């Protein structure tokens, strides 16, 4: 199948963007970077509150857009039901932020090539100020677009919630079993990849990919994530099961310049979602961190943040979750997500 999607109308573009995120944005600024006429990465940011300076917000947006190497321009989408602050006909909400974004991006060599306003009542061109010619279009035109039909056919599913959280369905003994198993792990050097416990945990996780483990095996897999050195090694294995310590460290901080094994990443995500059904509340945060970290590697920072936030709801002091959330707030992008040759290949992905 041809992996490329041809976007030929505004409705096509408005259909594409939520699929690229995996959910329908609400009260958000959306951006799609362009390389010539080619659609590249997608970025979503919360609508700023009135205390945020438009120029500061615009500089942050521009910093994120520039992480897409090769981008020459971008499109802007504003998802909001708020009215325009200016009562003039044709005025749009958050126009001061939109103007600042255009100005700051232009300084950095990125041209704003168009934009749209999307509300619960319909959508229209953002930069048109004549209400006589730029009427609200029905949302059905987005749902009925060729791109939406193609992406649905390819299996893309948009979620109402940004992070899927399966309910716990394990037995009464699952909680104690996980922590009793985790307590058996000794103190391990994080770079001692030949330690018997690390080798066994890595083997178990590798063999579990593509399967739906029953509770006893799920307990072993979840227990391994409670041991920090083994947890980190299992994280890295999903991207690249290297034995070289330098490459391992590059993988962990997103500086790995090779192409991740994306089929392994997807299989790991499927396994993690299954394991959540056996994970009691105080064992879930490492799972959410793992899911968020993989989404970050895929260039889907909005979903990454949603999973990390779920982890922090379970444990507000969890060090890895706090570090990952800070990483996301800084706008750091993995090297793998910056280049078409190494980035996640799904045609409806990106930030």
N, C-alpha and C positions, 0 to 999 in steps of 0.2 A: 504494500500500500504506500502511496505517496504520503510522506509525513508532513508535507507543507500544506498550509491553509491559505487560500486566496481570500483576502479581505477587500471587497470592492465598494461597500457602502458604509455609511455611518452606523447603521443598525448592525452590520456585521462586526464592526469594531466594538460596539457596545455589548454585543453578545460574547465576543472573544475575551474581554477583560475579566469578567467574573470567573470564566472557566480557567483562565491563567492563574487566578488566585486559589480557586477551589471553593469559593463561597461568594455570596452576594454582598458587596460592600454596603455599609450604612454609615452615614455621616462621615464621609471620607473624601480625601483628595486621591485620585488615581492618576498614574502616569504610565505611558507606554513609550519606551525609548525606540528611536528609529535609526537605522543605518541606511541612508538613502531612502528608498521606498520599502525597505525590509523592516518588519516588526521585530523588535528584539525583546528586551526585558520589560516586565511589569512591576510597578511599585505602588503600594498603597500606604497612605498615612492618615492618621486620624485628623478630622477637622480640628484646627487649633482653637483653643478658647481665647477670649478677648484679651487675656493678659499676655499672649504671645505676640511679639513684635513681627510684623509681616516680613521685614527684611531678614530677620534671624531665621524665620521659618523657611523663607525662600532659599537661603544659603544652605540650610540642611537638606532641602529637596535637591538642590543642585549637586551637593556633595554625593548624594546617593545616586543620582542619574549619571554622574561621571564615572561611577564604578563599572558601568557598562562600557568596556573599551570598544572604541570604534563608533559609538553613537554620535550622530551629527544633529539630531533633533529629537523632538518628543511631542506627544499628544497629552492633553490634560482632560480628566473627567472629574466632575464635582458631583458627589452623591449627597444630597441634603434635601430636607423638607423645610429648612429655614427660609424665611422671606428675605429679599434683598434689603440691606440697610438703607439704600437710596430708594426713595419712593418714585423716582422717575420711571416712565414706561420703558420696558426692555432692560432695566437694571438687573444685575444678577447678584446673588449672595456671595460674600467673601471676595468681592472684586478687588479689594485692596491687596489681598494675598495673591490673587491671580496675577495682578500687575507686577507685584514684587518678584514673583517666580519667573515671569517672562524676562524681567530686567536682569536678574542675577544669572539666569541661565544663558542669556545672550552674551553677557560678559565672559562667560566660560566657553563660548563657542557653540552653544546649543540653541537652536531656534525652536520656538513654540509654534507648531504648524497647525494647530487647531484644538478645539475643545468642545465639550458638551456638558450640559447640566442634566442630571438624572434625578427625578423625584418620584414619589409614589403615584403622582398624577400623570407622568409621562416624561418625555425628554425633548430637549431642544439644543440648538447650537448655543454655546456659551457666549461667544463674542458678538453675536448679532444683537443690536440694540433696537431694531425696528420690529415691534410685536406684530405688525401687519404682515410681514413676510416670514417671520421665524416663529411659527406657532408650535405649541406643544404637540409632539407626535406620540401616538399610543405605545405603551410598553409592549403590546402584542407584536409590534413590528420587529422588536428585538427577538422575542421568542420565536417568531416565524422566519427569522433570517436564515440564509443558506449556511452561514458559519455555525449558528447554534445547532441546526439540524446535523451538520457534519460532525461537530464535536460530541454531541449526544450519541450519534451512531458509533463513534470511536470509543465510547465508554466513559467520557468525562462526566462526572457527577458533581454538581454544585451542592454544597451543604448550607443549611440555614445557619448552623453554628460553625464557628471557625475551628473548633477542635472537637473531634469525635471522642467521646469518653464512654467506653463500654462499662456496664455495671458489674460489680463483683458477684460472681456466682459460685465461688469456691465453698468448701466445706468449713465447718466450725474449727477444724484443726489447722487450716491452711496458714493462718497467721503464725502460730507457734512453730509449725514445721519450717517455714521460710527462715525465721530468725534462728532456730536451732541449727539449721544447715549452714547459715551464714556464719554462725559463731565458730564453726569448725575451721574456717580459713585462718591460717596463721598470718602474721605480718609478712608481706611480700614486697620485694623491691619492684617498683613499677616497670623497670627495664629488664627484669629477670624473666624473659619469655620462655625459658626452659624449665622454670619451676614446675614440678609435677601438678600442683593445683591449678596453675595458670594454663598449662597445656590441656588438662582435662576439661576445664571450663570452656576454653576456646573450641575444643573438639565437640563438646556437647552443643554449643551454640551453632557451630557449623552444620552438624548433623540434623539439627532441629529446623533449619531453613527449609521452607516448602512443606512443612508438616503442621499439624494442629495437636500439640502435645496434650496428653491427659494430665491430671493434677500432679502426680508424683514427679514427672519430668518437668512440669512447669515450675514446681517448687524449687528444683535444682537450678533452673535457669534464672529465676528471680533472685534466688539467694546469691548467685554469682554477681549480680548487679549491686548488691549491698557492700561488696568488698571493693574499695576505690581503685586499687591498682588493676584488679581483674576487670572491673567495670570499664575503665578507660581503654584497656587493651581490646575488649569486645567492641567498644565504640569504633575504634580504629579499624578493626577487622572488617567492618561493614563497608568501609571506603576502600581500604587496601590492606590486605593481611601481610604486610611487610615484616621482615625480621630485622631490618636495619633500624637501629635506634634513632638516627637522625631523621630518616624518612618518617618514622612513627611520630616523632614530635611535630614534624611539619604537618602531618595529617591531623593531629589533635588541634592545632591552632589555625587550621584552614589555609596553610601555606603550601600544601601539596599541589604540585603543578601537573601531575599526571591526570589521567582520566579515571575517575572512580568506576568501580564495577557497579553500574546502575541497576542491573538485574539483581545483584546481591542486596543492594540498598532497598529495593522494593520488597524483596523477600523478607528482609529484616523488619521493615515496617509492618508487613502482614503478621509476622510472628509477634511483634511487640503488642499489636492491637489484640491478638488472641491472648497473650499473657496477662493483659489487664483484667481479663475476666477472672483470673486466679489471684490477683494482687489486692490484698487489703489496703486500706487507706495509707498506713504508714510505710508501705513498701512501694508505693506508686511513683514517687517523685523521680527516682532514677529512670523509670520507664518513660515518663513524660520528657525528661531531659534528653533521653536518647532519641525520641521521636522529634523533638524540637531541633536537636543538633543535625539530624539527617535532613529535615526540611530546610535548615539553614544552608547545608551543603547543596541542596537542590535549587537554591536561589529563591526559596519561598519564605521570606522573612516574616510575613504576616502570620502564616500558620505556625512558623517556628515560635514566634512570641506567644501565640495562643497556647501551645503545648507547654512552654516553660511557665506561663502564668498558671496553668492548671497544677503544675508541680509545686509552685510556690503557695497555692491555696492549701495544698496538703501539708507542706512544711515550709513556712515563711523564712526559716533560717538556713535552708539547705544551701551549702556553699556553692556547689556546681550550678544549681539553678540561678542563684544570684549572679554568678560570673557570666553565665550564658546570656542572661537578660541584659547585663551591662554591655556585653559584646554586641548585642542587637541594637541597643540604644546608640552605640557609637557609629552604627552604620557599616560595620566591618563586613566585607563580602569575601567568601572563600575564593581562592585563586581559580578553582575549578568552575565556578559559576560565571567567570568573566569572559571565557572564550567559548565560541561555538563548538570547537573540537573536543572540549572536555566537559561542557555543561550538560545538565540533565536533558535528555533528548526529546522528551514529550513535547509535542507541538503546542500544548496549552498549559505550559508551566510558567515559571518565573516568579519574581517577587510579588 
